Amino acid sequence: MRPRAVLPYGEAAIYLDLGLERARDRAARTHAAAALVRAALPPGALSEVVLGAGTLILAGIAEGARPAVDALLSRLSADLDPGSGEASSPAALRGREHAIHVVYDGPDLAETAAALGATPREVVALHTGREVVVELLGFLPGFAYMGDVAERLVRPRRATPRPSVPAGSVAIAGTFTGIYPMSSPGGWTLLGRAVSAPPLFDADRDPPALFAPGDRVRFIAVAPEDAGPPPPAARPAPREDRAPRALGIVAAPPGATVQDAGRRGMLSKGLPPSGPLDAVTHAAANLAVGNPSGAAAIEIPLGDLTICAEGRLLVSIDGERPRTLHDGEALRIDATSRAVRYLAVRGGIGVPVRSGARATLLAARLGGLDGRPLRRGDRLPVGDEAEPAGPPADVGPAGAPAEGPTPLLEVDPGPHAARFPAAALDALLETAWRISRWGDRVGVRLEGGRIPREGPDLALPAPMLRGAVQIATDGTPIVLGPDHPVTGGYPVLAVVRQADQPRLARLRPGDTLRFRLGH
């Protein structure tokens, strides 16, 4: 299987385009290629192999593993056949059957019908008229790309993604259809809402995702009055026993969460890494109180946080000299010119480990405190003081809010640069961009210009990584953050280097930045 393209994807990943866009057995052959890569490389060479539709990324390549990876890529480029004995021949994927009841009242139904020269009833008939097959999981935890839809229903993604799409929305984009497992930004065409499916993602279920590659799905139209009760919600995270030491939340800004170092090696299971927006400052706060650098701490975006100590606690803000809080003592962390700050406590925040981490993934309501932002009245248990790695350290505040009026962040060309006009990368580098207020842990939109684009967005979903600079159909750059979609359809023009991702995270809405190519 000779890859059509082997491209760098940031500093520690490689993007493989297998050239299978029109292959009828694309899903099976992509999974076979992934199995071949996993089998051919020594343990620890990669953090994971992530699948798109006919594409793979080899993510988290260890520094000493480059020779083995390069040797594998040379063999693939020499037309190594996965069926040659080193991997099983790609057979058709087979899975379970699902029937999903849908109320077809989506906001894009009438517009889609008009674009097709059809009635809404005919659009519904096209969507329900064939069984679709799950090719891969991605975008959001539990989101399944199902195809192929009827040829008349093949539609490009929206020029500008919606800031919020309701959970349960049934949508189409390109040759795929899917169901949004939870509310999130999204650029697909919305036809209706699923009313019969159990939770599409439940961390307490094995496996957590309802759908799996090879599953067959049929959509059934129902009237609103026949929809029945809403599907059951995922079970809340289990609570640990009441800890003798804790942080009480007196006041919190929207979006304050518990974050540890994040989930590593979970992209292939449909989970983004999460973890801190500013890993440097998060680590500095932990090291200042003697914690391991990746211990769970409170991330405080764009606002003030006030806490109250239960028991005697040692805390640090952003790596500043630690201070002791006595039982009942309150502490206010004021907003500054930084967009995000961190409060660490010796012993770490002792919320349960969920899917390998304590980090909060808001999109999946996973981790942290019930998978949600912190609010007044919350109580966060503090871990045993025997856990920390060493004595408190006077490391000092990490980084700086900004070096001058317009920080210069380094990027590498992205894996989809060939899908843009020749002037696109120059436009990215020559523009002074402004941080939009439309940003969160999933990604940050940039304002101040438009990147040239060609043609509608009909490309197959491809794996995404943190720092990827996606370009929406209308030319808007979106820099992906730690809760980024696992896969996406908008092309990636560039990738922000890892060292500059914390600097980006410190910028507030309205702040400006520029990009330059890394050296």
PyMOL commands that set and color helices and strands:
alter all, ss='L'
color gray80, all
select helices_A, chain A and resi 26-40+63-77+109-116+120-128+151-153+224-226+267-269+279-288+362-364+417-419+424-430+498-505
alter helices_A, ss='H'
color red, helices_A
select strands_A, chain A and resi 5-8+13-17+48-51+55-59+97-103+132-137+144-147+162-165+169-173+176-179+184-186+189-194+216-221+246-251+257-259+297-301+305-310+313-317+323-325+330-333+340-345+379-381+408-413+433-439+443-447+462-463+468-471+477-480+487-488+492-496+512-517
alter strands_A, ss='S'
color yellow, strands_A
deselect
rebuild
show_as cartoon
